[in-house]
Amino acid sequence: MIETKAVTKNFGDLQVLKGIDLSINEKEIVSIVGKSGAGKTTLLQLLGTLEKPSSGDILIQGKNVSKLQEKELASFRNKSIGFVFQFHHLLPEFTAFENVCLPGFIGKQAKKIVAERSNFLLNTLGLENRINHRPNELSGGEQQRVSIARALMNNPKIILADEPSGNLDSKTADEIHDLFFKLREDHGLTFVIVTHNQKLADLADRKITMHDGLITKH
């Protein structure tokens, strides 16, 4: 599903990633751990095509995304990858329903199909009574479920999550973790999760440890 070959990333004179070789299988749940500054989030951004590598190749579903032009890349990202962040990144002026619809509209899907999919996802994630609530009217766990529903809007095969339970209490964090595994079973998704939560990291099929821009254990 995902393969990186000798991937490096520099920001000016600073080399953040120093040659990453990684292979992630379809339907695998992989956690990435390591101290702050190890390069975890940078790697996730590269896998999500939000940044381009300085050198090396990134293949997603067999496609070398590091060779795509920006317009092709944006379209590929919209259709193929869902993102879940620590701080949700929900638009405060929009309802849960509207936030979930956004990737569908960006992908130029029909309004009726997008609306049906948004309602379906919010119901599936137990938010049927919160559909018309704005983010400031939702709990942290509810906001994260909305962001997961948004990530699923375009039926991606890959979900990239950056500290998805970092702002949640332990009970809510456990519920979000359980949800990831259920989504894998129900929809055949591949998850790559950057986390400081050792419990979540240990639940994954595989735990990858990074140190100083390199993978030291996988």
RAWOWO-V829862 format. One record per backbone hydrogen bond with DSSP energy under -1.0 kcal/mol. NH is the residue of the N-H (numbers start at 1). CO is the residue of the C=O. E is the energy in kcal/mol with one decimal. If there is no record, write none. Layout:
nh,co,e
NH,CO,E
NH,CO,E
This chain:
nh,co,e
2,24,-2.1
3,59,-2.7
4,22,-2.8
5,57,-2.7
7,20,-1.9
8,55,-2.2
9,17,-1.7
11,14,-3.0
14,11,-1.9
16,9,-2.5
17,9,-1.6
18,213,-2.7
19,7,-1.5
20,7,-1.9
22,4,-1.5
24,2,-2.9
28,25,-1.7
30,191,-2.8
31,206,-2.5
32,193,-2.9
33,208,-3.1
38,35,-1.9
43,39,-2.3
44,40,-2.3
45,41,-2.5
46,42,-2.0
47,43,-2.6
48,44,-2.0
49,46,-1.5
50,45,-2.3
51,45,-1.3
54,8,-2.3
55,8,-1.2
57,5,-1.8
59,3,-3.4
60,63,-2.6
61,1,-2.9
63,60,-2.1
65,58,-1.6
65,63,-1.5
67,64,-1.5
68,65,-1.1
73,69,-2.8
74,70,-2.4
75,71,-1.9
76,72,-2.6
77,73,-2.8
78,74,-2.2
79,75,-1.7
80,76,-2.6
81,77,-1.8
82,158,-2.8
84,160,-2.4
88,85,-1.0
89,87,-3.3
94,91,-1.6
96,133,-2.0
97,131,-2.4
99,95,-2.7
100,96,-2.2
101,97,-1.6
102,98,-1.1
105,101,-1.8
106,102,-2.7
107,103,-1.8
108,105,-1.7
109,104,-2.5
114,110,-2.4
115,111,-2.4
116,112,-2.3
117,113,-2.4
118,114,-2.6
119,115,-2.3
120,116,-2.4
121,117,-2.7
122,118,-2.5
123,119,-2.2
124,120,-2.6
125,121,-2.0
126,123,-1.7
127,122,-3.3
130,127,-2.2
133,130,-1.9
137,134,-2.5
138,135,-1.9
143,139,-2.7
144,140,-2.1
145,141,-1.9
146,142,-2.2
147,143,-2.2
148,144,-1.8
149,145,-2.6
150,146,-2.6
151,147,-1.9
152,148,-1.4
153,150,-1.2
155,152,-2.1
158,80,-1.3
159,190,-3.0
160,82,-3.0
161,192,-2.8
162,84,-2.6
163,194,-3.1
166,163,-1.6
168,165,-1.5
173,169,-2.8
174,170,-2.3
175,171,-1.7
176,172,-2.2
177,173,-2.5
178,174,-2.6
179,175,-1.9
180,176,-1.9
181,177,-1.5
182,178,-2.1
183,179,-2.7
184,180,-2.0
185,181,-2.0
186,182,-2.9
187,183,-2.6
188,184,-1.7
190,157,-2.5
191,28,-2.1
192,159,-2.2
193,30,-2.9
194,161,-2.9
195,32,-1.9
201,197,-2.6
202,198,-2.5
203,199,-1.1
204,200,-1.1
205,29,-1.7
206,29,-1.3
208,31,-3.3
209,217,-2.9
210,33,-2.8
211,214,-2.7
213,38,-2.2
214,211,-1.3
216,209,-2.7
217,209,-1.4
